[in-house]
Amino acid sequence: MPDRPENASRTHIRHARKRARARRRRNLVIISAASFVVVACLAVGAWLVYRRIQERPPPLTVYKVTLPEGLDLEQMAGKVDEATKGNISAEEFGAATRAGGYDYDYLEGANGNLEGFLFPKTYEVTSRSSARSLVQKLLKQFGIETEELEWNRAQALGVTPYQAVVIASIIEKEAKVPGDRPLVASVIYNRLGKGMKLGMCSTVQYALGEPKPVLTNKDLEIDSPYNTYKIEGLPPAPICNPGFESIRAALYPASTDYLYFILTGEDGSHSFTSDYQQFLRWKEQQNSSQPQNGG
């Protein structure tokens, strides 16, 4: 017997519901698959971004390194370490100065010792800078700052250009006010010309390795090629890294007959004389038994 209309309607509804459930299942599968693809793509993208971040070099940090006039190599190394927060350590800087391979004409006679040629100035380095690149900067700056000086004057003064830098380093440590530099230079050349020992306290301080506020008579007896109270002539190498004015004074000394100088001014200035007895009177007036510069 054919279905009655109400039976056909119920059958149609059941089939419709069955088809609807099938569509929902298909849609759920499609949505789930699409969601998985989206999540996978996001995960892959995030991983790629992470990899790029990991491979990217760290942010660049810029450091300002200020190196005052008159520092020796060891003191400079400490300043570099401090200014770069250890990015260029004192040990690395020191090793770079000893590594050799620096090709500059003005290093002739230095025998690999860069003391005296690391020009004092403020430099910028970055977190990617190496110790060697900084040493190169300092050496290059020496050439830039001094290229206009008449280095052939050294020969007329009876020294080599290298020895002029040695003299400049002594001037830098002995003279505290600008006007004294050419005068200190004249004392050095006058003593050299007369065959006198230089007798400079600054060279003894360098020989001792650690600065002392007062030198003792025992200090003046130290066995060192830098002890100008004992050796003849100049020490073998600079005792610090001088600034431009001291280098210029070494090449353009004042014309005097001075042989002695002593610290007398509160501003760090000296008094100069060619009379040893006058020098002794100044010492007595100071009522000091400590060795005086230029004594």
LUMZA-785090 format. One record per atom (N, C-alpha, C): residue in one letter; x, y, z. Coordinates in steps of 0.2 Angstrom, whole numbers, padded with zeros to 4 digits, always signed. Layout:
! LUMZA-785090
AXYZ/...
***
This chain:
! LUMZA-785090
M+0004-0006+0000/M+0000+0000+0000/M+0004+0006+0000/P+0003+0011-0004/P+0007+0017-0005/P+0007+0021+0002/D+0013+0024+0003/D+0013+0028+0010/D+0008+0033+0009/R+0005+0034+0015/R+0001+0040+0016/R+0004+0046+0016/P+0001+0052+0014/P+0004+0058+0014/P+0008+0060+0020/E+0005+0058+0026/E+0009+0060+0032/E+0015+0056+0033/N+0015+0049+0031/N+0021+0045+0031/N+0026+0048+0027/A+0024+0050+0021/A+0029+0053+0016/A+0032+0059+0019/S+0029+0063+0022/S+0031+0069+0025/S+0036+0068+0030/R+0034+0063+0035/R+0039+0061+0040/R+0046+0058+0037/T+0045+0054+0032/T+0051+0051+0028/T+0055+0057+0026/H+0052+0062+0023/H+0056+0067+0020/H+0060+0071+0025/I+0056+0072+0031/I+0059+0076+0036/I+0065+0072+0039/R+0065+0066+0040/R+0070+0062+0042/R+0076+0062+0037/H+0075+0062+0031/H+0080+0062+0026/H+0084+0069+0026/A+0079+0074+0027/A+0082+0081+0027/A+0086+0082+0033/R+0084+0079+0039/R+0088+0080+0045/R+0095+0076+0044/K+0094+0070+0041/K+0100+0066+0040/K+0105+0070+0035/R+0103+0073+0030/R+0107+0077+0026/R+0110+0083+0029/A+0106+0086+0033/A+0108+0092+0037/A+0114+0090+0042/R+0113+0084+0045/R+0118+0081+0050/R+0125+0080+0046/A+0124+0077+0040/A+0130+0075+0036/A+0133+0082+0034/R+0129+0087+0032/R+0133+0093+0030/R+0136+0097+0036/R+0133+0096+0042/R+0137+0099+0048/R+0143+0095+0049/R+0143+0089+0048/R+0149+0085+0049/R+0155+0087+0044/R+0152+0087+0038/R+0157+0089+0033/R+0160+0096+0034/N+0155+0101+0036/N+0158+0108+0038/N+0163+0108+0044/L+0161+0104+0049/L+0165+0103+0055/L+0172+0101+0053/V+0172+0096+0048/V+0179+0093+0046/V+0183+0098+0042/I+0179+0102+0038/I+0182+0107+0034/I+0185+0113+0038/I+0181+0115+0043/I+0183+0120+0048/I+0189+0118+0052/S+0189+0112+0054/S+0194+0109+0058/S+0201+0109+0054/A+0200+0107+0048/A+0206+0106+0043/A+0209+0113+0042/A+0204+0118+0041/A+0206+0125+0039/A+0210+0128+0045/S+0207+0126+0051/S+0210+0129+0057/S+0216+0126+0059/F+0217+0120+0057/F+0224+0117+0058/F+0229+0120+0053/V+0227+0121+0047/V+0231+0124+0042/V+0233+0131+0045/V+0228+0135+0047/V+0230+0142+0049/V+0235+0142+0055/V+0233+0137+0060/V+0238+0137+0066/V+0245+0134+0064/A+0245+0130+0059/A+0252+0127+0057/A+0255+0133+0053/C+0252+0137+0049/C+0255+0143+0046/C+0257+0148+0051/L+0253+0149+0056/L+0255+0154+0061/L+0261+0151+0065/A+0261+0145+0066/A+0267+0142+0070/A+0273+0142+0066/V+0273+0141+0059/V+0279+0141+0055/V+0281+0148+0054/G+0276+0153+0054/G+0278+0160+0053/G+0282+0163+0060/A+0279+0161+0065/A+0282+0163+0072/A+0289+0160+0072/W+0290+0154+0070/W+0296+0150+0071/W+0301+0154+0066/L+0299+0156+0060/L+0304+0160+0056/L+0306+0166+0058/V+0301+0170+0061/V+0302+0176+0065/V+0307+0175+0070/Y+0306+0170+0074/Y+0311+0169+0080/Y+0318+0167+0077/R+0318+0163+0072/R+0325+0162+0069/R+0328+0168+0067/R+0324+0173+0063/R+0327+0179+0061/R+0330+0183+0067/I+0326+0183+0072/I+0328+0187+0078/I+0334+0184+0081/Q+0334+0178+0081/Q+0340+0174+0084/Q+0347+0175+0080/E+0346+0176+0073/E+0351+0176+0069/E+0354+0183+0068/R+0349+0188+0070/R+0351+0195+0069/R+0356+0197+0074/P+0361+0201+0072/P+0366+0203+0077/P+0363+0207+0083/P+0366+0207+0088/P+0364+0211+0094/P+0364+0219+0092/P+0359+0223+0095/P+0359+0230+0094/P+0366+0233+0095/L+0367+0238+0091/L+0374+0241+0091/L+0374+0246+0097/T+0379+0246+0101/T+0380+0251+0107/T+0386+0255+0105/V+0386+0261+0106/V+0391+0266+0104/V+0394+0268+0111/Y+0401+0268+0111/Y+0404+0270+0117/Y+0409+0276+0116/K+0409+0281+0120/K+0414+0286+0120/K+0420+0285+0124/V+0426+0284+0121/V+0432+0283+0125/V+0436+0289+0125/T+0437+0292+0131/T+0441+0298+0132/T+0448+0296+0135/L+0453+0298+0131/L+0460+0296+0133/L+0464+0303+0134/P+0465+0305+0140/P+0468+0311+0142/P+0476+0311+0140/E+0479+0317+0139/E+0486+0317+0138/E+0490+0314+0144/G+0495+0311+0143/G+0500+0309+0148/G+0499+0302+0151/L+0494+0298+0148/L+0493+0291+0151/L+0498+0287+0147/D+0500+0282+0151/D+0504+0277+0148/D+0500+0271+0145/L+0503+0266+0142/L+0499+0261+0139/L+0494+0257+0144/E+0497+0256+0150/E+0493+0252+0155/E+0487+0256+0157/Q+0488+0263+0158/Q+0483+0267+0160/Q+0478+0268+0155/M+0480+0268+0148/M+0475+0269+0143/M+0471+0262+0143/A+0474+0257+0143/A+0470+0250+0143/A+0465+0250+0148/G+0466+0253+0154/G+0461+0253+0160/G+0455+0258+0158/K+0457+0264+0155/K+0452+0268+0153/K+0447+0265+0147/V+0450+0262+0143/V+0446+0258+0137/V+0442+0253+0140/D+0444+0249+0145/D+0440+0244+0148/D+0434+0247+0151/E+0436+0253+0155/E+0430+0256+0159/E+0425+0259+0154/A+0427+0263+0149/A+0423+0266+0145/A+0419+0262+0141/T+0421+0256+0139/T+0417+0251+0134/T+0414+0246+0139/K+0414+0247+0145/K+0411+0242+0150/K+0413+0235+0149/G+0420+0234+0147/G+0423+0228+0146/G+0422+0225+0139/N+0418+0229+0135/N+0418+0226+0128/N+0425+0225+0125/I+0429+0230+0126/I+0436+0229+0124/I+0440+0230+0131/S+0442+0224+0133/S+0445+0223+0140/S+0452+0226+0140/A+0455+0228+0146/A+0461+0230+0146/A+0466+0225+0143/E+0465+0219+0145/E+0470+0213+0142/E+0470+0213+0134/E+0464+0214+0131/E+0463+0214+0124/E+0467+0220+0121/F+0466+0226+0124/F+0469+0232+0122/F+0476+0231+0122/G+0479+0229+0128/G+0486+0228+0129/G+0489+0223+0124/A+0485+0218+0123/A+0488+0213+0118/A+0488+0216+0111/A+0483+0220+0109/A+0483+0223+0102/A+0489+0228+0101/T+0491+0231+0107/T+0496+0236+0106/T+0503+0232+0105/R+0503+0225+0107/R+0509+0221+0107/R+0509+0217+0101/A+0504+0217+0097/A+0503+0212+0092/A+0507+0213+0086/G+0509+0219+0085/G+0513+0221+0079/G+0509+0222+0072/G+0513+0223+0067/G+0509+0224+0060/G+0506+0230+0059/Y+0508+0235+0063/Y+0506+0242+0062/Y+0511+0246+0057/D+0508+0248+0051/D+0513+0251+0046/D+0512+0258+0046/Y+0516+0262+0050/Y+0516+0269+0050/Y+0523+0272+0050/D+0525+0276+0045/D+0532+0279+0045/D+0534+0281+0051/Y+0530+0285+0055/Y+0533+0288+0061/Y+0534+0283+0067/L+0533+0277+0066/L+0535+0271+0071/L+0542+0269+0070/E+0545+0272+0065/E+0552+0270+0064/E+0556+0271+0070/G+0560+0266+0072/G+0564+0266+0078/G+0560+0264+0085/A+0553+0263+0084/A+0550+0261+0090/A+0550+0253+0092/N+0553+0249+0087/N+0554+0242+0088/N+0547+0239+0091/G+0542+0241+0088/G+0535+0238+0090/G+0532+0240+0096/N+0536+0245+0100/N+0533+0248+0106/N+0529+0254+0104/L+0522+0254+0105/L+0518+0259+0103/L+0517+0265+0108/E+0520+0264+0114/E+0520+0270+0119/E+0522+0276+0116/G+0519+0281+0117/G+0520+0288+0114/G+0516+0290+0108/F+0513+0285+0104/F+0510+0286+0098/F+0503+0285+0098/L+0500+0283+0103/L+0493+0282+0104/L+0490+0289+0106/F+0487+0292+0101/F+0486+0299+0102/F+0480+0300+0107/P+0481+0304+0112/P+0475+0306+0117/P+0470+0310+0114/K+0464+0308+0114/K+0458+0311+0111/K+0452+0307+0114/T+0446+0310+0112/T+0440+0306+0113/T+0438+0302+0107/Y+0437+0296+0107/Y+0435+0292+0101/Y+0428+0288+0102/E+0425+0287+0097/E+0419+0283+0097/E+0420+0276+0095/V+0418+0271+0098/V+0419+0264+0096/V+0412+0261+0097/T+0411+0255+0094/T+0404+0252+0095/T+0406+0245+0098/S+0400+0242+0100/S+0400+0235+0103/S+0403+0230+0098/R+0404+0232+0092/R+0407+0227+0087/R+0414+0229+0085/S+0417+0234+0088/S+0424+0236+0087/S+0428+0231+0091/S+0434+0230+0088/S+0439+0226+0091/S+0445+0230+0094/A+0448+0227+0098/A+0454+0231+0101/A+0459+0233+0096/R+0460+0229+0091/R+0465+0231+0086/R+0462+0237+0082/S+0456+0237+0080/S+0453+0243+0076/S+0454+0249+0080/L+0453+0249+0087/L+0454+0255+0091/L+0461+0257+0091/V+0466+0253+0092/V+0473+0254+0092/V+0475+0258+0085/Q+0472+0255+0079/Q+0473+0258+0073/Q+0470+0265+0073/K+0465+0266+0076/K+0462+0273+0076/K+0467+0278+0080/L+0469+0276+0085/L+0474+0280+0089/L+0480+0282+0085/L+0483+0277+0082/L+0489+0278+0078/L+0488+0282+0072/K+0482+0281+0069/K+0481+0285+0063/K+0480+0292+0065/Q+0477+0293+0071/Q+0475+0300+0073/Q+0482+0304+0075/F+0487+0300+0077/F+0493+0303+0078/F+0496+0306+0072/G+0496+0302+0066/G+0498+0305+0060/G+0494+0311+0058/I+0487+0311+0059/I+0483+0317+0057/I+0485+0323+0061/E+0486+0322+0067/E+0487+0328+0072/E+0494+0331+0071/T+0499+0327+0069/T+0506+0329+0069/T+0509+0330+0061/E+0504+0329+0056/E+0507+0329+0050/E+0510+0336+0047/E+0507+0341+0050/E+0510+0348+0049/E+0516+0350+0052/L+0518+0346+0057/L+0524+0348+0061/L+0530+0347+0057/E+0535+0351+0058/E+0542+0350+0054/E+0546+0345+0058/W+0545+0339+0056/W+0549+0333+0059/W+0556+0334+0058/N+0558+0337+0052/N+0565+0338+0051/N+0569+0342+0055/R+0565+0346+0060/R+0569+0350+0065/R+0572+0345+0070/A+0570+0339+0071/A+0573+0335+0076/A+0580+0334+0074/Q+0582+0333+0068/Q+0589+0332+0066/Q+0593+0338+0068/A+0590+0344+0067/A+0594+0350+0069/A+0595+0351+0077/L+0590+0348+0080/L+0591+0348+0088/L+0595+0342+0090/G+0598+0338+0086/G+0602+0333+0088/G+0599+0326+0090/V+0593+0325+0088/V+0589+0319+0090/V+0586+0316+0083/T+0583+0310+0084/T+0579+0307+0079/T+0572+0309+0080/P+0567+0309+0075/P+0560+0310+0076/P+0557+0306+0082/Y+0560+0299+0082/Y+0557+0295+0088/Y+0560+0298+0094/Q+0566+0300+0095/Q+0568+0303+0101/Q+0565+0309+0103/A+0562+0313+0098/A+0558+0319+0099/A+0552+0317+0103/V+0549+0311+0101/V+0543+0309+0104/V+0544+0307+0111/V+0550+0304+0112/V+0552+0302+0119/V+0553+0309+0123/I+0556+0314+0121/I+0556+0320+0124/I+0549+0323+0125/A+0545+0323+0120/A+0538+0325+0121/A+0534+0322+0127/S+0536+0315+0128/S+0532+0312+0133/S+0535+0314+0140/I+0541+0316+0140/I+0544+0318+0147/I+0541+0325+0148/I+0541+0330+0143/I+0538+0336+0144/I+0531+0336+0146/E+0527+0331+0143/E+0520+0330+0145/E+0519+0328+0153/K+0524+0324+0155/K+0523+0322+0162/K+0526+0328+0167/E+0531+0332+0165/E+0534+0337+0169/E+0530+0343+0169/A+0528+0346+0163/A+0525+0352+0163/A+0517+0352+0165/K+0515+0356+0169/K+0508+0356+0171/K+0504+0362+0168/V+0507+0367+0166/V+0504+0373+0162/V+0507+0374+0155/P+0503+0376+0151/P+0505+0376+0144/P+0512+0380+0143/G+0512+0386+0146/G+0518+0390+0145/G+0525+0387+0147/D+0524+0382+0151/D+0531+0378+0154/D+0533+0373+0149/R+0529+0371+0144/R+0531+0366+0140/R+0538+0367+0135/P+0538+0373+0132/P+0544+0375+0128/P+0550+0376+0133/L+0549+0378+0139/L+0554+0379+0143/L+0557+0373+0146/V+0553+0368+0148/V+0555+0361+0150/V+0559+0358+0144/A+0556+0359+0138/A+0560+0356+0132/A+0567+0359+0132/S+0567+0366+0133/S+0574+0369+0132/S+0579+0366+0138/V+0576+0365+0144/V+0581+0362+0149/V+0583+0355+0147/I+0579+0351+0144/I+0581+0344+0142/I+0586+0345+0136/Y+0585+0349+0131/Y+0590+0349+0126/Y+0597+0352+0128/N+0596+0357+0133/N+0602+0360+0136/N+0606+0355+0140/R+0603+0351+0144/R+0606+0346+0147/R+0609+0341+0143/L+0606+0339+0138/L+0608+0334+0133/L+0615+0337+0130/G+0614+0343+0128/G+0620+0346+0125/G+0626+0347+0129/K+0625+0347+0135/K+0631+0348+0140/K+0633+0341+0143/G+0630+0336+0141/G+0631+0329+0143/G+0629+0328+0150/M+0624+0332+0153/M+0622+0331+0160/M+0617+0325+0160/K+0616+0322+0165/K+0610+0318+0166/K+0604+0322+0166/L+0599+0319+0164/L+0592+0323+0163/L+0589+0324+0170/G+0590+0318+0174/G+0587+0319+0181/G+0580+0321+0182/M+0576+0317+0178/M+0569+0319+0178/M+0565+0314+0182/C+0561+0316+0187/C+0557+0312+0191/C+0552+0308+0188/S+0549+0311+0182/S+0544+0307+0179/S+0547+0301+0176/T+0553+0300+0174/T+0555+0294+0171/T+0556+0289+0176/V+0558+0291+0182/V+0559+0286+0188/V+0552+0284+0190/Q+0547+0288+0190/Q+0540+0286+0191/Q+0538+0280+0186/Y+0540+0281+0180/Y+0538+0276+0174/Y+0542+0270+0176/A+0548+0270+0178/A+0552+0264+0180/A+0549+0261+0186/L+0546+0264+0190/L+0543+0261+0196/L+0537+0257+0194/G+0534+0259+0189/G+0528+0256+0187/G+0521+0258+0190/E+0522+0261+0196/E+0516+0264+0200/E+0518+0271+0202/P+0514+0276+0201/P+0516+0283+0203/P+0516+0283+0210/K+0521+0287+0213/K+0521+0289+0220/K+0521+0296+0221/P+0517+0298+0226/P+0517+0306+0227/P+0524+0309+0229/V+0528+0305+0232/V+0535+0307+0234/V+0540+0302+0232/L+0545+0304+0229/L+0550+0299+0227/L+0556+0299+0233/T+0558+0294+0235/T+0563+0293+0240/T+0570+0293+0237/N+0575+0294+0240/N+0582+0293+0238/N+0583+0286+0235/K+0580+0281+0239/K+0580+0274+0236/K+0577+0273+0229/D+0572+0277+0228/D+0568+0276+0222/D+0573+0279+0216/L+0577+0284+0218/L+0581+0287+0213/L+0587+0282+0211/E+0588+0277+0215/E+0593+0272+0214/E+0591+0266+0210/I+0585+0266+0208/I+0582+0260+0204/I+0586+0259+0198/D+0587+0252+0197/D+0591+0250+0191/D+0587+0249+0185/S+0586+0254+0181/S+0582+0254+0175/S+0584+0259+0170/P+0583+0257+0163/P+0585+0261+0158/P+0581+0268+0158/Y+0576+0268+0162/Y+0572+0274+0162/Y+0574+0279+0168/N+0578+0277+0172/N+0580+0281+0178/N+0586+0286+0175/T+0583+0292+0173/T+0587+0297+0171/T+0592+0300+0176/Y+0591+0298+0182/Y+0596+0300+0187/Y+0602+0296+0187/K+0602+0291+0183/K+0608+0286+0183/K+0611+0285+0176/I+0606+0285+0171/I+0608+0284+0164/I+0610+0290+0161/E+0614+0290+0155/E+0616+0295+0151/E+0611+0296+0146/G+0609+0302+0144/G+0605+0304+0139/G+0597+0302+0140/L+0594+0300+0135/L+0587+0299+0135/L+0585+0292+0137/P+0579+0291+0140/P+0577+0284+0141/P+0576+0281+0134/P+0575+0274+0133/P+0575+0271+0127/P+0568+0272+0123/A+0563+0274+0127/A+0556+0274+0124/A+0552+0279+0127/P+0547+0282+0124/P+0542+0287+0128/P+0540+0284+0134/I+0538+0288+0139/I+0536+0286+0146/I+0528+0287+0146/C+0525+0290+0141/C+0518+0291+0141/C+0516+0293+0134/N+0509+0294+0133/N+0507+0296+0126/N+0505+0303+0126/P+0510+0308+0124/P+0509+0315+0124/P+0504+0318+0120/G+0501+0324+0121/G+0497+0327+0117/G+0501+0332+0112/F+0497+0335+0108/F+0500+0339+0102/F+0505+0344+0105/E+0503+0348+0110/E+0507+0354+0113/E+0513+0351+0115/S+0514+0346+0118/S+0520+0343+0121/S+0524+0341+0115/I+0521+0338+0110/I+0525+0336+0104/I+0528+0342+0100/R+0524+0347+0100/R+0526+0353+0097/R+0532+0356+0100/A+0531+0356+0107/A+0537+0359+0111/A+0543+0355+0110/A+0543+0349+0109/A+0549+0345+0108/A+0552+0346+0102/L+0548+0349+0097/L+0551+0351+0090/L+0553+0358+0090/Y+0550+0362+0094/Y+0550+0369+0094/Y+0552+0372+0102/P+0558+0370+0105/P+0559+0372+0111/P+0560+0379+0112/A+0560+0382+0118/A+0561+0389+0119/A+0569+0389+0119/S+0571+0395+0117/S+0579+0396+0116/S+0581+0400+0123/T+0584+0395+0128/T+0586+0398+0134/T+0592+0394+0136/D+0595+0397+0142/D+0601+0393+0144/D+0599+0389+0151/Y+0593+0388+0152/Y+0590+0385+0158/Y+0593+0378+0158/L+0595+0376+0164/L+0597+0369+0166/L+0593+0366+0172/Y+0589+0370+0175/Y+0585+0368+0181/Y+0578+0371+0181/F+0574+0367+0184/F+0567+0370+0185/F+0564+0366+0192/I+0560+0370+0195/I+0557+0367+0201/I+0550+0370+0201/L+0545+0366+0204/L+0538+0368+0205/L+0538+0373+0210/T+0535+0379+0208/T+0534+0384+0213/T+0527+0387+0213/G+0523+0386+0208/G+0517+0389+0208/G+0511+0385+0210/E+0506+0388+0213/E+0500+0384+0215/E+0496+0381+0209/D+0497+0384+0203/D+0494+0382+0197/D+0498+0376+0194/G+0503+0374+0197/G+0507+0369+0194/G+0513+0372+0190/S+0514+0378+0190/S+0519+0381+0186/S+0526+0380+0189/H+0532+0381+0185/H+0538+0380+0187/H+0542+0387+0187/S+0548+0387+0191/S+0553+0392+0190/S+0559+0389+0187/F+0562+0393+0182/F+0568+0390+0178/F+0574+0394+0180/T+0580+0391+0179/T+0586+0395+0180/T+0592+0391+0177/S+0597+0394+0176/S+0603+0391+0174/S+0608+0390+0179/D+0606+0393+0185/D+0611+0394+0191/D+0609+0388+0196/Y+0613+0384+0197/Y+0612+0378+0202/Y+0611+0381+0209/Q+0615+0386+0211/Q+0614+0389+0218/Q+0607+0392+0218/Q+0605+0395+0213/Q+0598+0398+0214/Q+0593+0392+0214/F+0594+0387+0211/F+0590+0381+0211/F+0589+0378+0218/L+0595+0378+0221/L+0596+0375+0228/L+0592+0380+0233/R+0593+0386+0232/R+0589+0391+0236/R+0582+0390+0236/W+0579+0389+0230/W+0572+0388+0229/W+0570+0382+0233/K+0574+0377+0232/K+0573+0370+0236/K+0573+0372+0244/E+0577+0376+0246/E+0578+0377+0253/E+0571+0381+0255/Q+0569+0386+0251/Q+0563+0390+0253/Q+0557+0385+0253/Q+0557+0380+0249/Q+0551+0376+0249/Q+0551+0371+0256/N+0557+0371+0259/N+0558+0367+0265/N+0556+0360+0264/S+0558+0358+0258/S+0556+0351+0256/S+0562+0347+0255/S+0563+0341+0257/S+0568+0336+0256/S+0567+0332+0250/Q+0560+0332+0247/Q+0559+0327+0242/Q+0562+0330+0235/P+0564+0325+0231/P+0567+0327+0224/P+0562+0331+0220/Q+0565+0336+0217/Q+0560+0341+0213/Q+0562+0340+0206/N+0556+0341+0202/N+0557+0340+0195/N+0563+0344+0192/G+0567+0341+0188/G+0572+0345+0185/G+0578+0346+0189/G+0579+0343+0195/G+0584+0343+0200/G+0590+0340+0197/
***
